[in-house]
Amino acid sequence: MKKTWKRVFALLLVALLLSTTAFAASSEPVPAPEGFMGFVVVLPLILIIVLLILKVDMLVAGLAGGVLAMIIGGIGIKEANSQFLSAIPSMLSNTVPIINSAVAMAVFKSGGYTSALSLVRRAIKGKVEYFAAFIVILQAAATYMSGIGGGSAMVVAPLAFAALGAIPELIAAMSIATAVCFTTSPASLESSVVSNLSGTPVGDYVAAVRIFTVIFVVLAVALAFIGAKKKGAAFTGEEAEEFRNMSKAQLWKNTIPAIFLLFSVIVGPFINKAVGMPILGPLVYTVVTCALVFFCTRFKLNETCNALIDGSTYILTRLFGVGIFLSFINIISETGAFTVIVNLAKGAPAFLLVPAMVLAGFAIGFPAGAYVGSILGLILPIAIGLGFTPLQLGLVTIGVGFGSQISYVNITMQALSSGFQRPISDIVKGNLKWVGASAALLFILAFFF
């Protein structure tokens, strides 16, 4: 297998050199093709989708599609190099998501979310359905603040399993809440991609889709509550040793940074608009949250600062990777491929356009769920070309998110599999019913927006 991939990669390099030699003087993109060439220019996109479905790394898939597009469209190395150098910094310029993700991970590492779970567990006195509901709320809040569903699930899922065991409805509810929160979070890679491609500020996009975030999180909480009550679940273990000996006052103190960060991310924009200045902007809530972590948790000042920096690693590396991938997508766009697809889509009845794109996003998210950001890079340019509003782009993005929650290669699914100590195939089967129902509801809602 390794030898096969070496040969494939060598062929890609040869093809890149040939395309460079043949079209080195070319700098103008070809006009939108018609007829048979209209099909040919779409082949690079089809190639990328097929390779992603086959679990090929997104960068290799993007390179393959980009090289094919250069050959088809007569795009020279100068233009390709320009796209490469512009796409990466454009993704890394999404500062607010990077900051939010870093601060949220610092709160994670300091034990803020674990303290919140301990407080609720003590307060409900055996009513596990309320604990199950709170786990989903915590997963949603953590994902929304950090923009990282897998990172949140890695922390929350083991705690949920230790307390309640593997309840299928709870796992599905966590997946649904995760999908809708990371695709609409002000801190996520996905929101950055939407903003970058559409030119819509992240804050405006988040505000436009917030109602759907709330709707699906509420449904997820209800699902977890009903599932736990129906199963007659009981607590299966004790609190984590580190927190078991803490008093309620100590636990509340530990939770203060998480509460402040959540308040700042969700309510802060409204306060800032009301007072006419960023009184709860990124600078303020970053400094204040880190100060609260230092004063309210066991973390020392150096540990707090290191946790903040380390917390940025996840999103920075993924923004970099998606930036490289988008450079290849931009090369493909120079051939007129997206214009061809948009022209075809415009022939469909207007009322079908948004639902059809939602369905397409879900369908692609299922096999290629490890690369949600890159999938958005494929389908959102089509939606933007059709004139979709930020709200409609959000529906498509959520659709991709739901598809990723029944994907064997998605990091959140892997985290849930590990945390609940169940094979990932069982997680997928358990999610299929409820995540599929959520996607069906999203599809219906798309007819009205």
N, C-alpha and C positions, 0 to 999 in steps of 0.2 A: 504493500500500500504506500509506504514511504517513497519507494522508487517511482511509483506511478505519479505521485504528487510532484516529485522533483522534475519529472519529464514535463508535466503540465506547466509548472512554473517556468521551466526553461523555454517552452513554446511561447508563453506569454511574453517573456523578455525578447525573444526573437521577433515576435509580432510587433512589439513596441518599437524595436529598432527599425523594422521594415516600414512601419507607419511613419516614423520620424524621417527616414530617408526619402520616402515617396512624397511626403507632404510638408517638407520642412519650410517651403516658401508660402504655404497657405496660412492665412490669418483670418480670413472672413468665413463665418459659418455659412453653410448652405441654406438656401431658402426652404421653407416647409415643403417637403416632397409630397407628391401625389401618386396615386396608382400603386404599382408594385413597389416602388421605392418607399412609399408610405409604410408598407409592411416591413421592409428591410431595416429602416432606421429604428424600428421598435424592437428589433432582435436583441440589442444589448440589454434592454430592460428585462426581456424575457429570460435571457441568459443569467442575469443577476438573481432574479427571483428563483429560478431553478436551482442555482448553486446554493442560495440561502436555505431552500427547502432541504437540500442534501447536506445541510449543516456545515457547509464550507464557510470559513471565516469571512466576515463581511468585507475585509480589506482585499482579500484575494478575489472575492466575487466582484467587488467594485472595480478592481484593476482589470479583470477579464472583460467586463462590460465596457470600461473606458477605452481599452485598447481596440476592441471591436468597433466602437463608435468612431475612434480616430481613423480607422481604415475605411469605414463606410462613408464618413462625412468629409474626409480629406482635411482633417484637423491636424495642424502641425504641432511640433513639440513646444514651440514658443507659446501658443495659445494654451496648451495643456499645462505648461509650467506656470503660466499666469493664474489659471484656475486653481492649481494646487496651492500656490502661495497666498491666494486671497481667501480660500474657503476655510483654512485652518484658523487664522486669526479672527475671522468673522464669528466662528463658534466660540473661541476662547474669550471673546469680548463680552459674553453673557455673564456679567459680573455678579449680579444679584443672586442668581441660582447657585453660583459657586459659594458665595458667602453663606447663604441660608443652609446649604448642605453641610458646610464645614461646622457651623455653629450647632446645628442639630446633632451631628455626630459627637461633638464634644459633650453635649447634654446626655446623649446615650451612654457614653463611656463613663461618665461620672455617676451613673446609677439613677438618674432622675425618673426614667420610665419604670424601672423595676420598683422604685419606691411607690410610685402611683399605683401599681398593681397590688403591692402589699397593703396599701391603705384601703383599697376597695375590697380586697379579700377579707380583711378584718371587719369591715363595716357591714357587709351583707349577711354575715353569720349563717353560712350554709346555703343561701339561695344562689345556687351556681348559675342559673340562667342570667342573673344580673351580672355576674362575673364574666360570663361569656360575651354578653353585650358590651361590657366595658373593654374587654380585650380587643374587640373590633374597633371601638372608638379610639383606643390607644394606637392600634395599628394604623388607622386612618390618619390620626393626628400626626403621628411620627412620620408617616410617608409624606403627608402634605407639607410638613415643615422642612423635611430634608430632601424631598424629591426622589428618594431612593427606596423603592419598594422592597427589594431584596435585602438591603441593609436593615430595614425595620423588621422584616420577618425573621431575620437571623437572631434578633434579640427577643422578640415577642413570642415567637412560636415555641421555643423550648419552655418558656415560662407557662404558656397556655397548656402545653402537654403535661408538664409536671403537676399542674393543678387539676386539670379536667380530663386528660386523656385525649384521644383522637376522635373528636366528634365531627363527622363529615360536613354537617351544616356549618359548624364553626369554621372549619378550614375553607369552605367555599365562600363564606361571608368575608373572611380575611382577604381572600383573593379578589373578590369584587370590590371591596373598599380600597385595596391596594391599587387595582387597575385604574379606578376613577380618580384616585388621589395623585398618583405619579404622572398621569397624563394631563392633569389640570393644576399642578402645583406651581407656585411662583418660584420654586427652587429646582425644578426638574430639568433634565436634559431635553425631555420631550417638549416642554413649554418653550425652551430655548430654540429648538428646531422650528416650531411653529412660528415663533417671533421672527427668527432669522429669515425664513422663507417667505413669509407674508408681509414683513415690514410692520407688523402690529406690535406695539410695546407689550412686554410680558404682562404688565399689570392690567392692561386693557383686555388681553386675551383671558386672563384668569378671572377677571370680573364678569366677562361675558358668559363663561361656562360655569360659574359658581353654583347656579341653581341646580345643574345636573350633578355636580359633585355632592351637594347636600341630599338630593333625591336618592342617589344610589347608595350613599353611606347609610342613610336612614333605613333603606331596604335591607342592607347588609346587616345592620344591627338587629333588626327585627328577625331576620333569618337565624342569626346566632342565638338569640333569645328563645325562639320557638324550638330550634333544634335541641338545645340543651335541656329545655323543659320537657320536651317530648321523650328524650332519651332517659330522663330521670337520672341525669349524671350527678355524681358526687365528687367532692374534692378527693384527688388521688394521692396527694403528697403534701409535704410541708413547705413553708416559705423557704426561700434561699437563706442559707445560714447567715450570710452577711447582714441580712435585713430582719431576720427573725427576732433578734435581740434589741432591735431599735424600738424606741417608744413612738407613739403616733406623732408627737411633736417633732422628733428627729426625721421621721418619714416625710411629714409635711414640709419641713425645711429643705430636704433633698429635692422635693418636687417643684419648688419655687422657680428654678431656672426654666424648667419645661413649660410651666404655666405662663411665665412671662414671654417666652419665645412664641408660644402658640398665639397668645393675645396680640403680640406685635405683628406677626405675619398675617393674621386674619383681620383684626380690627384696626391695626396701625394705619393702613391706607386711608380709611375713613377719617381717622383723627388728623392725619397729616393734611388732608384736603380741607377739613374744617378750620384748622388753625393757619393754613397757608404756608406751612413749612414742615420739613421732614423731622418732626419731633420724635417720631418713632421710625425713622428711616434706618437703612442697613448699618450705618456707622454707629448710631445710638444703640440699637438693640444688640449688635455684635459685642460692643464694649460692655453694656449692662449685663447681658446674659453671661459672658465670661466672668465678669465680676461676681455675679450671683453663684456661678459654679464654684468659684474660689471660696466665697464666704459661706455657702450653704451646704457644700458637700465635702467629702474627705479629700478632694483633689487640692494639691498645692498649686501655687501660682505657675510654676514651670510646667507641671502636668497639664494644667488647663490650657496653656498656650500650645503645648505640643499636641494635645488632643484636637485643638482647633485646626492646626496646620495639617495634621494627619487626616482629619475629617474631610479635607478638600481633595484628597488624592483620588477618591473614587470618581467623582464627577469630572475632575480635570482630565483624567486619563480617557474617560469616555467621550468627553467633548473633543479631545484631540483625535480619537479614533473616528468619530462621526465626521469631523472636519475633513479628514483624508477621504472618507467614503463620499462625502458630498462633492469633493472636487471631481471625482469620476462621474457623479450624477450630473454635475454642471457641464462636463464635457459632452455627455450624452444629449443634454438639452440643446447644445449648439448644433446638433444635427437636425433639429426640428421634431424630435421624437414626441415630446410632450405636446407640441402643437397639433401633431397628427391625432393623438389620443383625444385631446380637447375637442378637435373638430368632429371626431366621431361621436363623442359624448353629447355634444350640442344637438345632435340629431334626435336624442331621446326626449320624451316628454319632460317638462321642467319639474313636475312633481316627483319624478323618479330619480333625479340626479343625486340628491343628498342621500336618500336611503341606499341607492346603489353603491355610492362611495363608502358608506358605513359598512355595508355587507362585504365589499372588497377588502376594506381594512381588516375586518374580523377574519376573513378567509386567509389573508396573508399572514396575519399575526399568529394564527394557529401553528403552522409549520415552522415559522421563522421567528418565534417569539423572543429569541435571545437578542434580537437586533431591532427593538422597537424604534429607536431613533433613526436607524437606517431605512426601515420600512416607511417611516414618515417622509424621509427624503425622496422616496420613490413615488408615493401617491399624492402627497400634498401639493406638489407643483401642478398636478392635474386639476385638483380641486380649486387651487388659486386661479388657474387659467379659466375655470368655469365661473369665476366671480363669487366664490363662496365667502360668506361673512365670517368673522372670527368665531361666532357661535357655531356655525356649520362646520368649520374646520375643527372645532373642539369635538363635535359629535363623531367625526371621522377618526380623530385621534383616540377618543375613548373606545371606539370600535376596535382599533388595533390593540389597545390595552386589554380589552376583554379577550381577544383572540390569544394574546400572550399567556393568559391564565389557564389555558388548557394545552400549553405547549411543553413538550418534554425538555426543551433546551432553555427555558426561561429561568433566570436566577432566583426569582421569588418562588417559583415552583420547587426548585431544588432546595431552597431554604426551608420551605414548609415540609418537604419530604424528610429532610434531616431533623428539623425541630420536632416533628410529630412522630418520627421514627417509623415511617411507612414508605413502601416503595413508591417512586414517583408515578408509576402507572396507576396505583390506587388513588393518588391525589388527583390525577387527571380524570379518572373515571368518576370520582366523587364530585369534581368541579363541573363536569360536562353538563349535568342537569341544570344547576343553578346559574352558572356563568352563561350557559346557552340561553336560559330564560332572560337574563339581564340583557344580553345582546339582542334578543328578540324585542324586548321592550324599547331598547335604544333605536332599533330599526323602525319601530312604529312611531316613536317620537320624532324621528327624522322627517316624517311626512308633513309635520306641522311646523317645522322650523326651516 
